[in-house]
Each structure stands twice: as C-alpha cells, then as structure tokens.
Amino acid sequence: MKKQNGFSVVVVLLSILVVTALGLTGYYVWNTQNNKKDVTIAGNETSKPTVNKIDYISLNALGIKIPETPATKKYVFLEDSSNQSVTVKSQSLSKMMDDKCMQGHGGDGVVAYAQKIDKNEYNPEVSEFLGEKIYENESSVIIFGYGPGNGWICGSSGSESVPVDLRTELDAKRNEVKEIFKSAQPL
C-alpha cells in the first residue's frame, strides 16, 4: 500500500463544491432580502396619500383668499382697496355682450362684485339691497352682488331687450362666481 500525502482530488473537489454551494445560498438569501426591501419601500410609497398643493388667489381688499381652480381662471378679479371691494369680470362675457348688443353698449364683462363691510356697520335690511351675505368672520361681512342688472346690459332699461342666451350665460357665470366666493378663507 502506498502512503498518501496531502489532499486527494476527491476531497479538493468536494471542498470546492461545498464552498460554491454556501456562496450561492448566501447570494440567494442576500438578493431575496434586497428585493423584499425594494417591494416594501415601493409599497409604502404607493400607499401614502397624495397631497395636492392648493394655490390661492389673495383678495387683500376683502381680507380673504379663494382657491385657484379652473373656474377662477375664467375671471379677472379687480380689487379696490379704498372701497374694500372686488369687481369680477369675464372677458368671454364681455365679447358676447359686444356681439349681442349694439356696438359700445355691451358692457365690460362685469359679472359680479363683492364688498367687505365692518360687522358693526352691517345692517341686513340695507345690505340685502346691495347683495347677499356670503362670508363672515369675527370682524367683517362680505356681501356678494350681481353687478349690473339685466336691464343695464345692452344699454337699455328693460331686461326684455337682453338676448335670452346672454341672460342665461350671465346668470350661469354669476352662480359660478358666487360658489367661488363661498369657498373663501381668511388671509
């Protein structure tokens, strides 16, 4: 019998096989754990509620802000700080007025107005003549009025001379602007 010195080929191959198996198993476990973390992170990201930032239009003359929406982008809000009021105009309405009425008598697209009144000076009976109370805080009230009446559109004193589609459009815009003002918040 021969005496063997060192490792046999079988032992070396067996050792390489065991080390390779351990390495592959370790890599598989490590890779599986990393994939689980990615899925968990992605799962957490999608489960979080999305918060949309709301932009506001500040109406300093009234001391309020209104959310900027597709509806508010249709209008121009003209502030008059000395009278604490805002006049709301619509360019599309102004064009429609010019098209439907005698040239120069169409109006300037005024849809409505809002005026801030000190709460101590607010008298519902008098203020109702000016418009409807649509906002109130501890110090003031905001009255919403409809701007020129139908009779003043087209330069006449009778609303029967105002085209029906123009009257309908004006009423729709007034209601839309009224809803915009109802969503007002303090500055």
Solvent accessible surface area in square Angstrom, and as a share of the most:
residue,aa,sasa,rsa
1,M,242,1.08
2,K,184,0.78
3,K,180,0.76
4,Q,155,0.69
5,N,140,0.72
6,G,76,0.73
7,F,165,0.69
8,S,47,0.30
9,V,110,0.63
10,V,109,0.63
11,V,68,0.39
12,V,68,0.39
13,L,112,0.56
14,L,105,0.52
15,S,57,0.37
16,I,99,0.50
17,L,117,0.58
18,V,77,0.44
19,V,104,0.60
20,T,67,0.39
21,A,53,0.41
22,L,124,0.62
23,G,46,0.44
24,L,119,0.59
25,T,80,0.47
26,G,40,0.38
27,Y,128,0.49
28,Y,150,0.57
29,V,80,0.46
30,W,149,0.52
31,N,54,0.28
32,T,43,0.25
33,Q,89,0.39
34,N,48,0.25
35,N,79,0.41
36,K,121,0.51
37,K,124,0.52
38,D,91,0.47
39,V,108,0.62
40,T,78,0.45
41,I,98,0.50
42,A,54,0.42
43,G,37,0.36
44,N,82,0.42
45,E,110,0.49
46,T,116,0.68
47,S,88,0.56
48,K,135,0.57
49,P,116,0.73
50,T,129,0.75
51,V,135,0.78
52,N,124,0.64
53,K,175,0.74
54,I,100,0.51
55,D,75,0.39
56,Y,71,0.27
57,I,44,0.22
58,S,56,0.36
59,L,2,0.01
60,N,104,0.53
61,A,6,0.05
62,L,3,0.01
63,G,21,0.21
64,I,1,0.00
65,K,51,0.22
66,I,0,0.00
67,P,25,0.15
68,E,68,0.31
69,T,51,0.30
70,P,114,0.71
71,A,25,0.19
72,T,2,0.01
73,K,142,0.60
74,K,109,0.46
75,Y,13,0.05
76,V,60,0.34
77,F,30,0.13
78,L,80,0.40
79,E,75,0.34
80,D,54,0.28
81,S,83,0.54
82,S,102,0.66
83,N,86,0.44
84,Q,78,0.35
85,S,17,0.11
86,V,0,0.00
87,T,43,0.25
88,V,0,0.00
89,K,50,0.21
90,S,2,0.01
91,Q,138,0.61
92,S,72,0.46
93,L,0,0.00
94,S,25,0.16
95,K,132,0.56
96,M,46,0.20
97,M,2,0.01
98,D,49,0.26
99,D,96,0.50
100,K,88,0.37
101,C,15,0.09
102,M,132,0.59
103,Q,143,0.63
104,G,66,0.64
105,H,79,0.35
106,G,0,0.00
107,G,48,0.46
108,D,79,0.41
109,G,0,0.00
110,V,21,0.12
111,V,0,0.00
112,A,0,0.00
113,Y,55,0.21
114,A,0,0.00
115,Q,56,0.25
116,K,48,0.20
117,I,27,0.14
118,D,64,0.33
119,K,74,0.31
120,N,145,0.74
121,E,133,0.60
122,Y,47,0.18
123,N,67,0.34
124,P,66,0.42
125,E,146,0.65
126,V,94,0.54
127,S,5,0.03
128,E,127,0.57
129,F,181,0.75
130,L,73,0.36
131,G,18,0.17
132,E,69,0.31
133,K,86,0.36
134,I,24,0.12
135,Y,29,0.11
136,E,78,0.35
137,N,39,0.20
138,E,157,0.70
139,S,68,0.44
140,S,4,0.03
141,V,0,0.00
142,I,0,0.00
143,I,1,0.01
144,F,1,0.00
145,G,1,0.01
146,Y,88,0.34
147,G,27,0.26
148,P,46,0.29
149,G,34,0.33
150,N,34,0.17
151,G,15,0.14
152,W,187,0.66
153,I,4,0.02
154,C,21,0.13
155,G,50,0.48
156,S,31,0.20
157,S,104,0.67
158,G,18,0.17
159,S,46,0.30
160,E,146,0.65
161,S,62,0.40
162,V,2,0.01
163,P,39,0.24
164,V,108,0.62
165,D,65,0.34
166,L,0,0.00
167,R,64,0.23
168,T,85,0.49
169,E,58,0.26
170,L,0,0.00
171,D,63,0.33
172,A,56,0.43
173,K,18,0.08
174,R,18,0.06
175,N,83,0.42
176,E,48,0.22
177,V,0,0.00
178,K,33,0.14
179,E,103,0.46
180,I,14,0.07
181,F,0,0.00
182,K,105,0.44
183,S,50,0.32
184,A,13,0.10
185,Q,73,0.32
186,P,81,0.51
187,L,105,0.52
